[in-house]
Amino acid sequence: MNIIISDGVVHKVPEDLQKALTSDGKALSIWVDLTPLARNEWICWTTLVKKEETRKEHIKRVIEELKHGKRRPCCWIGCVHRTDKPLSPSVKGILNKRNLASA
């Protein structure tokens, strides 16, 4: 049986996250109830990381945090890939600080 997982506003659900969601009925039912924007933030938060081990940890946390009632990633600036609205001044400030720190 092939389960269709709803995507986000900009991002498609990657295969590894889709597998985790379809393996947990409770997390999947919560995922289906999320807005496309909230799903997009979870997807972006999961895929934006550089290391494979961090990505696996994020996928694990998506499942756990959904089941604990979180509807969006905590303490995250949001998806920087959205082109349907400009970045807020606070997000621009955070990104500028990150860029200066990595330079």
C-alpha positions in Angstrom: 0.0 0.0 0.0 1.4 3.4 -1.0 0.5 6.2 1.4 0.5 9.7 0.0 2.1 12.2 2.4 1.1 15.9 2.1 4.0 18.2 1.1 4.8 21.7 2.4 4.4 25.1 0.7 7.8 24.9 -1.0 9.3 21.6 0.0 8.3 18.0 -0.9 8.5 15.4 1.9 11.8 13.6 1.4 11.9 9.8 1.3 13.5 9.3 4.7 11.0 11.6 6.5 8.1 10.0 4.6 9.3 6.5 5.8 9.5 7.7 9.4 6.0 9.3 9.2 4.4 6.2 7.6 6.0 4.0 10.2 4.2 5.8 13.0 0.4 6.1 12.8 0.0 8.8 15.5 2.7 11.0 14.0 1.2 10.5 10.5 -2.3 11.5 11.7 -0.9 14.7 13.2 1.2 15.4 10.1 -2.0 15.2 8.0 -3.7 17.7 10.3 -0.8 20.3 10.0 -1.1 23.3 7.7 1.0 23.2 4.5 3.2 26.0 6.0 3.8 24.0 9.2 4.7 20.9 7.2 7.0 23.0 5.1 8.9 24.2 8.2 9.3 20.7 9.5 10.6 19.5 6.1 13.0 22.5 5.8 14.2 22.1 9.4 15.0 18.4 8.6 16.7 18.9 5.3 18.7 22.1 5.9 21.3 20.4 8.1 24.7 19.4 6.6 25.5 16.2 8.4 23.6 12.9 7.8 23.7 12.1 11.5 22.0 15.5 12.3 19.4 14.8 9.7 18.6 11.4 11.2 18.3 13.1 14.6 16.0 15.7 13.2 13.7 13.1 11.6 13.5 11.3 14.9 12.7 14.5 16.6 10.0 15.4 14.1 8.2 12.2 15.0 8.7 12.6 18.8 7.8 16.3 18.8 4.7 15.9 16.7 3.5 13.2 19.1 4.1 15.6 22.0 1.9 18.3 20.5 4.4 20.5 18.7 3.1 21.8 15.4 6.3 23.6 14.3 10.0 23.2 15.0 10.9 25.1 18.1 13.5 27.9 18.2 13.9 27.9 14.4 13.9 30.9 12.2 11.7 29.3 9.5 12.2 28.3 5.9 14.5 30.6 4.1 13.5 29.0 0.7 10.1 30.6 0.5 9.8 33.1 -2.3 6.2 34.0 -1.7 7.1 36.5 1.0 10.2 38.5 1.9 12.3 37.5 4.9 11.4 39.4 8.1 13.9 41.9 9.6 14.5 39.5 12.5 15.3 36.6 10.2 17.6 38.8 8.1 19.4 39.8 11.3 19.9 36.2 12.4 21.2 35.2 8.9 23.6 38.1 8.9 25.0 37.1 12.3 25.4 33.5 11.1 27.2 34.6 7.9 29.5 36.9 9.9 30.3 34.1 12.4 31.1 31.6 9.6 33.3 34.1 7.7 
